[in-house]
Amino acid sequence: MKKPSVDLFVLIHSMSKPEKRYFKLHAARHLSKDNQYAKLFTLIDTQAVYNEPQLTKHFAGKKSASHFAVVKKQLYENILEALHRYDEFAHPEQKIYKGIHFCTLLLKKGLFDQCKKQIRKYKALAYSLEKFENIIELTEIEKRLITKMQFTSVSYLFMQQLQHEQNTCIHYLETTNKYWFQSHTIFKMHYEKKIGPGKENTELHNLIRDTAFTDYTKASTFKSKLDFLQINALHAFVSGDVSKAYQLNTQFIQLLDTHDHLKFLFADRYFSALNNYLIDSLLLKRYTELLAGILALRALPLKPEFRHIQNLEANVFRLSYLLEMNYYISTERFEEALQKVHTIQKGLKIFENKIALPNAITLHYINAYTLFTNKKFSGCLDELQVILHTHAADTITDIYRDTRMMQILCHFEMGDHMLVDSLIISMQRSLLSQKIKQQTHKIVIRFIKQSIQKVDKPPRADLIKKLVLLADNEKNVFNNFNYLYWAEKITGIS
């Protein structure tokens, strides 16, 4: 038996709230009041998992089995039609496509003067958006117009200018295409984790030597300028030059800020560059810029040019609080971080289905760490339990390992010594099986065991001395959990 297609289900669940609202208005306006499409739309929209047998019950009766398939197909097409109309109002590129059609219609009707006016109007719009492929389409209509008018009122100079205009557009398209290919070759390497901080990055260094990425004047189109800045920022970041990455990301943002009319077209890239800029600001301890940037990030969902970004509110929530909490933690402003814990917990529930599991685990971990540093050990354990009970959380090995270590430390500080013993045994097995070479976890565990078992407690000062040395040698371990801060400021052991 043929498996039911889930395309319609996926399409409906990909729609934003405004798009769904628009479709319902579209359906009410263009379809009959007692239409089957709106009914099916509502039923599918309420399903968490696609269940076709459940849906077909509502379309049974005297109708044949094929009737449901027809309704399903027609609903799919009606949704696409509604989305097309919705996009016409929201997307500036759609205005050009519509304008090209207007010009073609006027040409067919022999309304040549009107056709000329529309060509001028939509060429101006296409130039403002650097849509060179659309300018070529409009010049093609202009060529047909010259022929239809039997070359009256057309000079050789005008025809030469038209030819030059089209050739110039082709040149700009070639430039844009070259930058697209070279930049996306590098992006592909980045997504495949072939390049990154601490790696040799030989292939990246070779690609970045091309004049396309060393001479900014070669980037003659707006899109190629964005590619130039973004690729050089990526190269600087993976090479460990955070200051240069910060400067390039700043330049990228400023370029789009001075071309507001293009933000809609490059909203995703602006969002990405702003996030990178904020990460750079955090690493460089440029906290004034960081906090101002976080406010700018949180304002994006209010701006029309950014609203079409998929899961924008969820991503703004995730990234802004990740950055803000890291700022509080890195500056040891734990009481201020504590004030944000409830907001993050609330946001994680609201955006539960829109935040990827590893990202949600990271936010739960930051909440747990914040509660721990404020000696809210019971609340910390609640957050840690969420992580430990999350499916496949152990695949995020470093956070999962430090989650288990924090669990041990919570129970140790609360005096649950019997439970600490069993947790330590499990943790030691895990460290052994994973062949962990770092000493930090082992030294902390040894200190805890000795503190519990011996009458003469080991001096905390000795632990602190060891951790001071390890904080330099094993920085990656201290990134997730500052064991030195725990030993100096939190633990009750003297």
Backbone torsions as a table, in degrees:
resi	resn	phi	psi	omega
1	MET	NA	134.9	-177.6
2	LYS	-67.4	132.9	179.9
3	LYS	-71.5	132.2	-179.7
4	PRO	-60.7	139.7	178.5
5	SER	-73.9	137.4	178.9
6	VAL	-100.3	8.5	-175.7
7	ASP	-56.1	-44.4	-178.3
8	LEU	-64.7	-43.4	178.4
9	PHE	-59.4	-47.1	-179.3
10	VAL	-63.7	-41.8	179.7
11	LEU	-61.5	-47.9	-178.3
12	ILE	-62.2	-42.9	-177.5
13	HIS	-77.0	-8.7	175.1
14	SER	-87.9	-11.7	-175.7
15	MET	-76.4	142.0	176.0
16	SER	-78.2	167.7	178.6
17	LYS	-59.2	-45.5	177.5
18	PRO	-61.3	-36.7	179.3
19	GLU	-66.8	-41.0	178.2
20	LYS	-65.1	-41.4	178.4
21	ARG	-62.5	-42.1	179.9
22	TYR	-65.3	-40.5	179.9
23	PHE	-61.8	-42.6	-179.3
24	LYS	-62.9	-38.7	175.6
25	LEU	-66.3	-41.4	178.4
26	HIS	-62.0	-43.9	-179.4
27	ALA	-65.1	-41.4	180.0
28	ALA	-65.9	-32.1	-176.6
29	ARG	-83.3	-38.6	-170.1
30	HIS	-107.0	-13.6	-178.8
31	LEU	-115.5	162.7	-178.6
32	SER	-66.3	153.5	-177.1
33	LYS	-59.5	-39.1	-179.6
34	ASP	-98.2	53.1	-176.7
35	ASN	-91.5	150.3	-177.5
36	GLN	-78.4	-24.4	-174.4
37	TYR	-66.5	-47.1	-179.2
38	ALA	-63.1	-37.7	178.9
39	LYS	-63.5	-47.3	180.0
40	LEU	-65.1	-39.2	178.8
41	PHE	-57.2	-48.8	-178.2
42	THR	-63.1	-41.8	-179.6
43	LEU	-63.1	-45.6	-179.3
44	ILE	-68.1	-37.4	-179.0
45	ASP	-62.5	-28.6	-178.6
46	THR	-87.4	-9.5	179.7
47	GLN	-80.8	134.3	175.3
48	ALA	-82.3	-35.1	177.1
49	VAL	-129.7	139.3	-175.9
50	TYR	-65.7	126.3	-179.5
51	ASN	-134.2	92.6	-175.4
52	GLU	-68.2	-42.2	178.3
53	PRO	-55.8	-36.8	178.3
54	GLN	-65.5	-35.9	-179.6
55	LEU	-72.6	-41.0	-175.2
56	THR	-63.6	-24.0	178.4
57	LYS	-59.0	-34.5	-178.4
58	HIS	-76.8	-9.9	-177.0
59	PHE	-123.3	26.8	-178.7
60	ALA	-83.9	-118.6	-179.6
61	GLY	66.8	-136.1	-177.3
62	LYS	-85.0	-7.2	-177.7
63	LYS	-74.0	152.5	177.5
64	SER	-78.9	165.4	179.8
65	ALA	-62.6	-30.1	-178.6
66	SER	-72.0	-17.8	-179.2
67	HIS	-60.8	-42.0	-179.6
68	PHE	-62.3	-41.5	179.7
69	ALA	-61.0	-37.9	179.3
70	VAL	-67.1	-46.4	179.5
71	VAL	-60.4	-42.5	-179.6
72	LYS	-61.7	-45.3	-179.4
73	LYS	-64.7	-44.5	-178.0
74	GLN	-68.6	-34.0	176.3
75	LEU	-64.1	-42.7	178.9
76	TYR	-57.1	-46.8	-178.8
77	GLU	-67.6	-37.8	178.3
78	ASN	-66.4	-36.1	177.4
79	ILE	-65.4	-45.2	178.7
80	LEU	-61.1	-39.7	178.1
81	GLU	-63.3	-43.2	179.2
82	ALA	-65.5	-41.2	178.8
83	LEU	-64.8	-36.1	177.0
84	HIS	-62.5	-45.8	-179.7
85	ARG	-66.5	-39.3	178.4
86	TYR	-62.4	-41.7	-178.6
87	ASP	-67.9	-29.8	178.9
88	GLU	-58.3	-38.1	-178.4
89	PHE	-80.9	-30.8	-172.3
90	ALA	-94.1	-28.2	-169.8
91	HIS	-107.2	118.5	-178.1
92	PRO	-62.5	-30.1	178.9
93	GLU	-63.3	-34.9	-179.3
94	GLN	-63.8	-30.8	178.3
95	LYS	-64.3	-36.7	178.9
96	ILE	-68.0	-45.5	180.0
97	TYR	-59.0	-41.5	178.8
98	LYS	-65.2	-40.8	179.3
99	GLY	-63.0	-38.1	177.2
100	ILE	-61.3	-40.3	178.5
101	HIS	-67.2	-40.0	177.1
102	PHE	-57.9	-46.0	-179.2
103	CYS	-60.9	-41.3	179.7
104	THR	-64.0	-42.5	179.5
105	LEU	-63.0	-44.8	-179.7
106	LEU	-65.2	-36.4	177.4
107	LEU	-65.0	-43.6	179.6
108	LYS	-61.2	-35.8	-178.2
109	LYS	-82.6	-3.1	179.0
110	GLY	76.6	17.3	179.2
111	LEU	-91.7	75.2	-168.0
112	PHE	-67.6	-42.3	-179.5
113	ASP	-64.1	-41.4	177.9
114	GLN	-65.5	-37.8	178.4
115	CYS	-61.5	-43.9	178.9
116	LYS	-58.6	-44.8	-179.1
117	LYS	-61.0	-43.3	-178.7
118	GLN	-68.6	-36.7	177.2
119	ILE	-61.2	-46.2	179.3
120	ARG	-61.0	-43.6	-178.1
121	LYS	-61.7	-48.9	-174.6
122	TYR	-81.2	-21.1	170.9
123	LYS	-65.9	-43.4	180.0
124	ALA	-59.6	-42.6	178.2
125	LEU	-65.5	-43.1	-179.8
126	ALA	-63.3	-39.9	177.4
127	TYR	-64.7	-40.1	-178.6
128	SER	-64.3	-27.9	179.4
129	LEU	-100.1	1.0	-176.9
130	GLU	54.6	43.4	176.6
131	LYS	-94.2	76.6	-172.9
132	PHE	-65.5	-31.9	178.2
133	GLU	-64.6	-34.0	177.7
134	ASN	-73.8	-34.1	176.0
135	ILE	-62.8	-40.0	177.3
136	ILE	-61.8	-42.5	177.7
137	GLU	-60.7	-42.3	-179.6
138	LEU	-68.6	-35.5	176.7
139	THR	-68.8	-31.2	175.9
140	GLU	-64.7	-40.4	176.2
141	ILE	-64.7	-38.6	179.1
142	GLU	-62.5	-38.1	177.9
143	LYS	-64.2	-43.2	178.7
144	ARG	-65.2	-35.6	178.6
145	LEU	-62.9	-41.3	178.4
146	ILE	-59.1	-44.7	180.0
147	THR	-65.2	-45.2	-179.1
148	LYS	-60.9	-34.2	-179.5
149	MET	-83.4	3.0	178.3
150	GLN	57.1	39.9	173.1
151	PHE	63.3	16.9	177.0
152	THR	-76.9	142.8	178.4
153	SER	59.4	27.4	179.3
154	VAL	-127.1	122.4	-179.8
155	SER	-93.3	163.1	174.7
156	TYR	-62.0	-37.4	-179.9
157	LEU	-60.5	-42.7	179.3
158	PHE	-62.4	-41.8	179.8
159	MET	-65.5	-37.6	176.5
160	GLN	-64.1	-40.6	178.8
161	GLN	-64.0	-37.8	178.7
162	LEU	-65.4	-43.4	177.8
163	GLN	-62.5	-44.5	-180.0
164	HIS	-63.2	-40.5	179.8
165	GLU	-60.2	-44.9	-178.9
166	GLN	-67.6	-40.9	178.2
167	ASN	-63.4	-38.7	178.1
168	THR	-63.5	-42.2	178.0
169	CYS	-62.8	-40.9	177.9
170	ILE	-61.7	-41.8	178.1
171	HIS	-61.0	-45.4	179.7
172	TYR	-63.9	-37.4	177.4
173	LEU	-65.5	-39.5	177.6
174	GLU	-62.6	-41.9	177.9
175	THR	-62.5	-48.6	-179.7
176	THR	-60.6	-41.2	-178.7
177	ASN	-67.3	-38.4	178.2
178	LYS	-61.7	-47.5	179.6
179	TYR	-64.9	-38.5	177.9
180	TRP	-58.5	-49.9	-176.2
181	PHE	-63.1	-47.6	-176.4
182	GLN	-68.4	-41.9	-179.7
183	SER	-68.5	-39.8	-178.7
184	HIS	-75.5	-22.4	170.3
185	THR	-62.4	-41.6	179.3
186	ILE	-71.8	-41.8	177.7
187	PHE	-60.3	-39.3	179.1
188	LYS	-61.8	-43.5	177.5
189	MET	-60.9	-38.5	-179.4
190	HIS	-67.4	-45.6	-179.9
191	TYR	-66.7	-30.6	177.3
192	GLU	-83.8	3.7	177.8
193	LYS	60.1	31.3	175.5
194	LYS	-82.8	-18.4	176.5
195	ILE	-128.9	154.1	179.1
196	GLY	167.6	169.6	178.7
197	PRO	-57.6	134.7	178.9
198	GLY	88.9	-9.2	178.4
199	LYS	-95.5	166.1	-178.8
200	GLU	-66.9	-38.3	176.5
201	ASN	56.7	32.9	-176.3
202	THR	-59.4	-46.4	-178.0
203	GLU	-62.6	-39.1	178.2
204	LEU	-64.7	-45.7	179.9
205	HIS	-58.4	-39.1	179.7
206	ASN	-66.9	-43.4	-178.9
207	LEU	-66.8	-36.3	-175.4
208	ILE	-73.4	-13.6	178.9
209	ARG	-75.8	-15.0	178.0
210	ASP	-57.6	142.4	-178.9
211	THR	-58.5	-23.0	177.7
212	ALA	-58.4	-30.0	-177.3
213	PHE	-112.8	4.5	175.3
214	THR	-110.3	-21.8	-178.0
215	ASP	-120.4	105.1	-175.8
216	TYR	-61.3	-28.2	-178.2
217	THR	-68.0	-19.0	178.1
218	LYS	-70.2	-24.3	178.9
219	ALA	-81.8	88.1	-170.9
220	SER	-89.7	-5.7	176.5
221	THR	-116.8	160.7	-177.7
222	PHE	-61.9	-44.0	-178.5
223	LYS	-63.5	-39.7	179.5
224	SER	-68.9	-31.1	175.5
225	LYS	-64.1	-42.0	177.4
226	LEU	-62.3	-42.6	177.9
227	ASP	-60.8	-44.8	180.0
228	PHE	-56.4	-50.6	-176.1
229	LEU	-68.4	-41.7	-176.3
230	GLN	-68.9	-41.3	-179.8
231	ILE	-68.8	-41.4	178.1
232	ASN	-66.3	-33.9	176.0
233	ALA	-66.3	-42.2	177.3
234	LEU	-62.4	-44.7	179.5
235	HIS	-60.8	-43.1	179.2
236	ALA	-63.3	-41.4	-177.8
237	PHE	-65.5	-48.6	-178.1
238	VAL	-70.1	-19.6	177.0
239	SER	-87.0	-1.7	177.9
240	GLY	85.3	8.2	179.3
241	ASP	-95.9	78.4	-174.9
242	VAL	-66.1	-35.1	179.7
243	SER	-61.1	-43.5	179.0
244	LYS	-67.6	-40.8	177.4
245	ALA	-59.8	-41.7	178.4
246	TYR	-60.2	-45.7	-179.3
247	GLN	-62.7	-42.7	-178.0
248	LEU	-70.1	-40.1	177.0
249	ASN	-66.3	-36.2	175.2
250	THR	-62.2	-44.3	179.8
251	GLN	-63.1	-40.0	178.3
252	PHE	-60.3	-49.3	-178.7
253	ILE	-63.2	-43.9	180.0
254	GLN	-63.2	-36.8	179.1
255	LEU	-61.1	-44.7	179.0
256	LEU	-74.9	-32.4	177.9
257	ASP	-64.2	-27.0	178.3
258	THR	-91.8	1.9	176.2
259	HIS	-133.3	64.3	-175.5
260	ASP	-53.8	-35.9	-176.0
261	HIS	-67.5	-13.4	179.5
262	LEU	-100.5	-5.2	-176.3
263	LYS	-61.9	-36.6	179.9
264	PHE	-58.4	-43.1	-176.9
265	LEU	-69.1	-30.6	-175.5
266	PHE	-119.3	31.1	-176.3
267	ALA	-60.8	-42.4	-179.9
268	ASP	-61.7	-41.3	-178.1
269	ARG	-71.1	-36.2	175.8
270	TYR	-62.4	-45.4	179.9
271	PHE	-59.5	-45.4	179.9
272	SER	-63.8	-45.2	-179.3
273	ALA	-65.3	-38.1	178.6
274	LEU	-64.5	-41.6	177.0
275	ASN	-62.0	-44.3	178.6
276	ASN	-63.6	-40.1	177.5
277	TYR	-60.0	-41.2	-179.3
278	LEU	-69.4	-37.7	175.7
279	ILE	-63.1	-44.4	177.1
280	ASP	-59.2	-43.6	-179.3
281	SER	-60.9	-41.0	178.7
282	LEU	-64.5	-46.2	-179.0
283	LEU	-65.0	-35.2	-179.2
284	LEU	-86.7	-0.5	-179.0
285	LYS	60.8	33.5	175.0
286	ARG	-90.3	74.3	-168.2
287	TYR	-71.0	-31.8	177.2
288	THR	-61.9	-46.7	178.4
289	GLU	-65.6	-38.2	-180.0
290	LEU	-61.2	-51.0	-176.7
291	LEU	-66.1	-38.2	176.3
292	ALA	-65.9	-39.1	179.6
293	GLY	-67.0	-36.1	177.4
294	ILE	-63.6	-41.2	176.3
295	LEU	-62.6	-40.4	178.2
296	ALA	-64.7	-39.8	178.4
297	LEU	-62.6	-44.0	-178.3
298	ARG	-70.6	-17.5	179.2
299	ALA	-85.3	-13.1	-175.0
300	LEU	-58.7	-41.7	-179.7
301	PRO	-61.4	-16.9	179.2
302	LEU	-84.7	-11.3	-176.1
303	LYS	-97.1	127.7	-176.3
304	PRO	-55.9	-35.2	-175.7
305	GLU	-69.4	-11.4	-178.8
306	PHE	-111.5	-10.2	-171.4
307	ARG	-65.1	-21.4	-177.9
308	HIS	-78.9	-7.8	179.8
309	ILE	-66.8	129.9	-178.4
310	GLN	-61.4	131.3	177.3
311	ASN	54.5	37.5	-176.0
312	LEU	-59.5	-49.6	-176.2
313	GLU	-61.7	-40.8	179.8
314	ALA	-64.5	-43.1	-178.9
315	ASN	-71.0	-36.2	175.9
316	VAL	-63.8	-44.4	177.0
317	PHE	-57.9	-51.8	-175.8
318	ARG	-61.0	-52.3	-174.3
319	LEU	-69.9	-40.7	-176.6
320	SER	-66.9	-40.3	-179.9
321	TYR	-76.9	-29.8	174.4
322	LEU	-62.5	-44.7	179.4
323	LEU	-68.8	-44.5	-177.8
324	GLU	-64.6	-43.0	-179.8
325	MET	-67.4	-37.9	176.9
326	ASN	-64.6	-34.2	175.7
327	TYR	-63.4	-49.0	-179.8
328	TYR	-62.2	-42.2	-177.6
329	ILE	-68.5	-44.0	-177.8
330	SER	-67.1	-24.9	178.4
331	THR	-101.3	8.2	177.4
332	GLU	58.0	36.9	176.4
333	ARG	-100.0	65.1	-169.9
334	PHE	-71.3	-30.5	178.5
335	GLU	-66.1	-38.1	176.8
336	GLU	-68.4	-37.7	177.2
337	ALA	-62.5	-37.8	-178.8
338	LEU	-59.9	-33.2	-179.8
339	GLN	-66.7	-17.6	-177.6
340	LYS	-96.1	-10.9	-173.7
341	VAL	-58.4	-47.8	-178.1
342	HIS	-62.9	-39.6	179.0
343	THR	-61.4	-41.2	179.3
344	ILE	-67.7	-42.3	178.0
345	GLN	-59.3	-43.5	179.3
346	LYS	-64.1	-45.3	-179.9
347	GLY	-63.2	-37.5	179.1
348	LEU	-64.1	-31.8	176.4
349	LYS	-74.2	-42.7	-179.1
350	ILE	-62.4	-44.1	-175.1
351	PHE	-102.7	26.6	-174.4
352	GLU	-50.3	-42.4	-175.9
353	ASN	-92.1	3.1	-175.9
354	LYS	-117.0	-1.1	178.4
355	ILE	-114.1	125.8	-179.3
356	ALA	-59.4	146.4	-175.1
357	LEU	-52.4	-48.9	-179.9
358	PRO	-59.4	-35.8	179.5
359	ASN	-70.2	-38.5	177.4
360	ALA	-65.4	-41.5	178.8
361	ILE	-61.3	-41.0	178.9
362	THR	-59.9	-43.2	179.8
363	LEU	-68.1	-39.0	175.7
364	HIS	-62.1	-40.1	-179.4
365	TYR	-64.8	-43.8	178.9
366	ILE	-62.4	-39.8	175.6
367	ASN	-60.7	-45.9	-179.6
368	ALA	-60.4	-45.1	-179.0
369	TYR	-64.0	-39.9	178.3
370	THR	-63.0	-44.2	178.1
371	LEU	-64.0	-39.1	179.6
372	PHE	-63.0	-47.2	-177.7
373	THR	-66.8	-19.8	175.2
374	ASN	-96.4	11.1	178.6
375	LYS	61.0	28.7	174.4
376	LYS	-94.7	69.4	-168.7
377	PHE	-67.7	-35.5	179.1
378	SER	-65.1	-46.3	177.1
379	GLY	-63.9	-36.6	177.2
380	CYS	-61.1	-44.8	179.9
381	LEU	-62.3	-35.0	177.3
382	ASP	-61.5	-44.4	178.6
383	GLU	-66.2	-40.0	-179.9
384	LEU	-64.9	-35.5	178.8
385	GLN	-64.4	-35.9	176.9
386	VAL	-58.9	-44.3	-179.9
387	ILE	-66.6	-48.2	-175.7
388	LEU	-65.0	-26.7	-179.9
389	HIS	-94.8	0.8	178.9
390	THR	-81.6	131.6	-178.8
391	HIS	-60.0	131.3	175.8
392	ALA	67.2	17.3	178.0
393	ALA	-62.8	-28.6	-178.0
394	ASP	-69.1	-10.0	177.0
395	THR	-73.5	-21.7	175.1
396	ILE	-90.5	76.9	-163.3
397	THR	-56.8	-44.9	-175.1
398	ASP	-67.0	-44.4	179.6
399	ILE	-68.4	-39.6	-179.9
400	TYR	-63.4	-41.0	179.3
401	ARG	-63.1	-45.8	-179.0
402	ASP	-72.9	-24.2	173.0
403	THR	-63.0	-45.2	179.9
404	ARG	-67.7	-36.6	176.8
405	MET	-65.7	-41.3	179.6
406	MET	-65.8	-35.6	176.8
407	GLN	-60.8	-43.9	177.5
408	ILE	-61.2	-46.5	-177.6
409	LEU	-65.0	-37.0	177.2
410	CYS	-60.4	-51.3	-178.7
411	HIS	-66.0	-33.3	176.7
412	PHE	-63.6	-46.2	-179.4
413	GLU	-68.8	-27.2	179.3
414	MET	-85.2	-6.5	178.0
415	GLY	83.8	15.3	178.8
416	ASP	-84.0	68.2	-169.3
417	HIS	-66.7	-36.0	179.7
418	MET	-65.1	-41.1	178.6
419	LEU	-67.8	-37.1	178.6
420	VAL	-59.5	-42.4	-179.9
421	ASP	-56.7	-48.1	-177.9
422	SER	-68.4	-37.0	178.5
423	LEU	-66.9	-36.4	179.0
424	ILE	-66.0	-42.5	179.3
425	ILE	-58.5	-45.5	179.1
426	SER	-63.9	-40.9	-179.1
427	MET	-66.6	-41.2	-180.0
428	GLN	-63.6	-38.6	176.2
429	ARG	-62.1	-42.4	-179.5
430	SER	-63.7	-44.8	179.4
431	LEU	-62.6	-37.5	180.0
432	LEU	-68.8	-45.0	-178.1
433	SER	-67.2	-32.9	179.7
434	GLN	-85.4	-3.7	178.9
435	LYS	55.0	47.0	179.0
436	ILE	-71.7	122.8	-177.0
437	LYS	-90.3	-25.0	-178.6
438	GLN	-61.3	146.8	-174.7
439	GLN	-95.3	-16.1	-172.9
440	THR	-55.1	-52.3	-178.0
441	HIS	-60.0	-42.8	-176.9
442	LYS	-64.9	-41.1	-179.6
443	ILE	-67.2	-41.6	179.1
444	VAL	-64.9	-44.7	179.0
445	ILE	-62.0	-43.3	179.3
446	ARG	-60.8	-42.0	179.0
447	PHE	-62.7	-44.1	-179.5
448	ILE	-63.3	-46.0	-179.5
449	LYS	-60.5	-45.0	-179.9
450	GLN	-66.0	-36.4	179.7
451	SER	-65.6	-34.3	-179.0
452	ILE	-79.1	-42.6	-168.7
453	GLN	-88.7	-31.9	-172.6
454	LYS	-93.0	146.7	173.9
455	VAL	-71.5	-45.3	175.6
456	ASP	-85.6	101.9	-176.2
457	LYS	-67.6	142.9	177.2
458	PRO	-67.6	138.9	-178.8
459	PRO	-62.7	132.6	178.2
460	ARG	-63.8	-29.5	179.9
461	ALA	-60.9	-35.4	178.4
462	ASP	-65.9	-42.4	178.0
463	LEU	-61.5	-43.8	-178.5
464	ILE	-61.8	-42.3	178.4
465	LYS	-58.4	-45.3	-179.6
466	LYS	-64.9	-41.3	-178.6
467	LEU	-69.7	-32.2	176.8
468	VAL	-60.0	-43.5	178.4
469	LEU	-66.6	-42.7	-177.9
470	LEU	-69.4	-29.6	-180.0
471	ALA	-60.0	-28.7	176.5
472	ASP	-85.5	-41.9	-174.7
473	ASN	-80.1	-27.2	-176.5
474	GLU	-127.1	55.6	-176.3
475	LYS	-57.5	-36.9	-177.7
476	ASN	-61.8	-32.1	178.7
477	VAL	-68.9	-38.7	-176.9
478	PHE	-79.1	-8.0	178.6
479	ASN	-63.9	-39.2	-177.5
480	ASN	-89.7	-30.6	-177.6
481	PHE	-148.5	121.4	-179.4
482	ASN	-86.4	90.6	-178.0
483	TYR	-64.8	-28.9	178.8
484	LEU	-67.1	-41.4	178.1
485	TYR	-62.9	-41.6	177.5
486	TRP	-58.8	-48.0	-176.8
487	ALA	-65.7	-34.8	-175.7
488	GLU	-86.1	-37.0	-167.9
489	LYS	-117.2	-20.2	-169.8
490	ILE	-110.2	-51.8	-172.1
491	THR	-59.7	143.0	179.5
492	GLY	-83.5	-4.4	179.8
493	ILE	-73.1	130.4	-179.3
494	SER	-87.2	NA	NA
